[in-house]
Amino acid sequence: MRIILVSPRGFCAGVNMAIDSLNTAIRRFGTPIYVYHEIVHNTWVVQRFREQGVVFIDDLTEVPRGSHLLYSAHGVSPEVRRMAEERRLRVIDATCPLVMKVHREAIRFAREGYQILLIGHAGHDEVIGTMGEVPEAIHLIQTAADVDRLALPADTKIAYLTQTTVSCEEAAQIIERIHRRFPQVQGPPKKDICYATANRQEAVQKVAKEADLVLVVGSATSSNSRRLAELASASGVTSRLIDGPSDIELTWFTGHETVAITAGASAPESLVEECVALLEKEFSGTIESCVVRREDVRFALPVPLRAASDNR
């Protein structure tokens, strides 16, 4: 078996920052520490923190007054921030800076009188937070057909933004449709789709051409992991989205194929290593790397944690 390890894969800068923030908070403040929503969308990561005493919540009334509360990488709405202040929670904001950029853009466009078309997925934590910034001025667009259904006059001031983890190709199709219907549309100064999302999508599409099967390590709750599996399938290759080695079925393989392995931006490298070890053991796999892009992006910890990190 030939095993191709796709790079870049796994944790992005925003996920690294969020996980480092929670680890640092545990060391400094002890547990329980409360986290609004999952710290990242990965079953293994969330379970590991639960075992350390972290409590993941979806309702701030579950958090005792005065407790430490960490916001996940996906960001929150102003209403959540208001409730946290009202309950005097000690907040650590681990929102990814690239998500915060989208929030700021939404606020600016709304202030300037634009109706905002947010390209993203309903119910995703990031989308909920962004829409909460300016609910009166924002419309969720999930497909190109949604653009046609908008009940807005042709001369409306229109701007578009995107969820950071959507498919680059799908977003491009929707943006093209928006431009056709609203030629006056304004976009963000820089693309909203995260560099890591774009890089991982580019890499899996390139390597899929050489593979008989693509394994994407990541949880079903992870938007960017699902997109990687969908892109591999769209390339005409069988793809499997797996949480880890326990999801691998040996009947998928003959032992003579080429298997490409990548991972979503919230999937730990340790899980990739365990999957590779399993295939090596069962099929005497040979390993090679395919590096499509190199990444060196780093984000600083939230201000309340920087001193604790510097002093460890």
N, C-alpha and C positions, 0 to 999 in steps of 0.2 A: 504493500500500500504506500502510495505517495501522499504525504501530508504537507499542505502548504499553509503556513501561518501568515495570515494577512496582517499587514501593518500600514497605518495605525489601527488599533483596536482598543477596546476596553476604556477604562476611566479617562474622562476628559478633565480639563482644569477645574471646571465648576463642580464636578463630582468629587474630585480630590479635595477641593477646598471645603465642601460641605462635610465630608467624612472626617477630615482633619479637625474641623471645628467641633464636631461632636466628640471625637476622641479627646481633644484638649479640654472641653467642658467637663467631661467625665472625670478627668484627672484633677481638674481644679476644684470643681464643686461637688463631686460625688454624685450618687444617684439617689432618688429618681431624678432624671432630667426628662422634660416633656418635649416632644417634637410634633409640630403641626404637620400632619400628613407624614407619609414615609419620607425618610431622609433622602433617599433616591429610590427609583422604581426597580428594586432588585430584592427578590425573596431572601437570598442568602445573606445579604448585607443587613437587611432589616431584622432577621432572626438573630444574627450575631449580636446586634445591639440590644435586642430584647433580653437576651441572656445576661447582659451586663447591667440590666435594671433600667434601660431606657423605655419610656412609655410613649407610644405613638397615638396621637389623638386626632379626631376630626371636628371636635367641638370644644371650644375654650372653656366651657363651663365644667369640663372634666378636670381642669387644672386648678389645684389649690391656689388661693391668692398668695402672691409673693413668690411663687415658684419660678425656677428657671425654665424658659420656653425658647426652643430653637426653631426658627423657620427653615423649612427644607430648601433645597436648591431651586425648587420650582417657583418660589415667590408666593406672596399673599396679597389680598386686596386691602384697601384702606380700612374697610369695616373690621377686618381681623386685627389690624394694628390698633384701631380704636378700642376694641374690646380688650385687647391685651393691656393697653394703658389703663383702662377703667378697672381692671382686676389687679393692677399693679404687679404685673408679671415682669420678671427680669429677662428681657428679650435678648437673644443672640440671633442676629439676622444673617443666615448663611445662604441667602438668595444668590444665585449665580449672577455675576455682573452683566452677562450678556442678556439675561432675562430682565434685569433692572433697566437695561438700555431700552428694551421694548416698552416697558412701563412708562419711562420718561417720554418716549416718542408719542405714546398714546395721549398722555397728558398735554403735551405741546400741541399736537394736531387738534385736539378737542378745544383747547383754549383759543386756537386760531379759527374756529368755526367749521372745521371739517367733520364730515361723517366718515368714520373709520371702518374699513373692511379688514377684519382680522382673519387671516388664513390659518386654520388650525382644526383641532379635533374637539368636539363637544365633550365636556366632562373632564378633560385633562386638567391637572392642577395648575399648570402654567397658564392655560387659557382662562380658567376661572379667575385667577389673580389679575391678569391683564384686563379682562373685561370689567372687573370690579373697580378699576381706576376711573373709568368714564362710561358707566353703563348706559347713559342717555345718548351717547354718540357713537356707539360701537356695534357692529354687526358681524356675527360669526359666519365665515365662508368656509365650507368643508369641501365643496366641489365646484367645478366651473358652472354647473347648472344653477347653483345658488346665486351666482352673479346675475343671471337672467331673471331670477325671481324677485330681485330687490325692487321695492316700491319707492324708488327715489327719482325725482325729476332729473332729466338729462344734464342740467346745468349745475347740479349740486356740487359743492366743494367736496371732493373725495380724496381720501388717502388710504393706503393699504399698509398693513404690517403683517408679519408672519410669526407663528409659533416657532421657537428656535429648533425644534426637532422634527419638522415635517419633511416629507420627501422633496428633494430639490426639483425633480422633474415635475411632480404634481403641482408644486407651488408655481413653477414657471408657466404651466398651462393655465392655471387660474389667473395669474397676473396678466397674461396675454389677453384673456377674456375680459378682464377688468379694463385694460387699455382700449379694447375695441368698443366697449359700451360707454366708458367714461374717458375720453381722450385727455381730459384735463387732470387726470389723477396724479397725485403726488405719492412718491414712495419714500422710504427711510433714506437718510444720507448714505448709510452703508447697509448691506444686506443683513436681515435679522437672523437668518438661518445660521446656527452655530457652526464655527469653523470645524469642530470635531464631527458634527453630524455630516457636513458636506464631505469631509475627508474620508470618513468611514463608508459613506455611500459610494464615492468614487472608487475606493479600493476594492470593495466587494464586487462591483460591476466589472472591474478590470480582471480580477482573479477568477470570477465565475466562469469566464470563457475557457479556462484551462481545466475546470473541475467537473467531476461526475456528480458530486454531492457537496453542498455547502452547509456547514454547521454554524449556526449563529448562537453564541452563548449569551443569554439574556432572558429576562422574565417577560411573560406575556403582558404584564402591566407596563412595560417599557415601550414608549412610542418609537424611540429611535431604533430599538432592537427589532421590533416588528417590521419597520421599514426596510431594514437590511435583509431580512428573510424574504420580504415581498420583492425587493429588487433582484435578488438572486433568482427567484422563481420566474420573474419577468424576463430574465436572460435565457430562459429555457432549461435551467438546471434545477434538479430537486433540491429543496432547502428544508432544513429542520431548525426550528427555534427551540432551544433546550436551556433549562435552568442550570444544568450541570451534568456530570458524567452519569448520574443515576437515571437520566432521561434517555440515554443512548441505548438503542436496541441493536444488538449485534446482527440481527437479521437484515439490517439496512445495507450490509456490506458483503462483498464476496472476498475481499482481501486483495483485489487487484486493481482497485479504482484509485482515482485522484480525489482526495478530500481536502477542501479548503475550510479553514476554521477562522472565524472572526468573532468579535464580541461587541455588544452594544456599549454605549458610553457609561452605563451604570453597572457593568459586569466586572467583577474582580479578575485579575490575571491568574490568580490561584485556581480558579475554576477552569480556565483554558488549559492550564498545565495539567490538571487532573484528567481532562478529556483527552489530551494528547497522550498522556501516560497509558490510559486505557487502550487506545488504538495501537500504540506501540506494543503493548503486551499481547494483545489478542491477534494482531495482524502483522507484527514485525514491521511496523511503519517506518519509513525514512522521512526525515523532517527537513523542510527548507523554508526559508522566509521570502516573502515578497513585500518589499517596502515601497509603497506608492507615494506617501508623504511623510515628512518628519515634523514632529510637533515639539515645541519647547515653551508653550504658554503656561504661565503660573499665575494664580490669583492669591492675593494676601488674605489671611484670616480676618474675620470681623474684628473691629477695633477692640471690643471688650476682651478678646482672647489673645491679642498679639503679645502683651506683656507676659502672659502665662506661657506662651509658646517659646518666647525668647529666653525665659529663665529655666527651662527644663534641662 
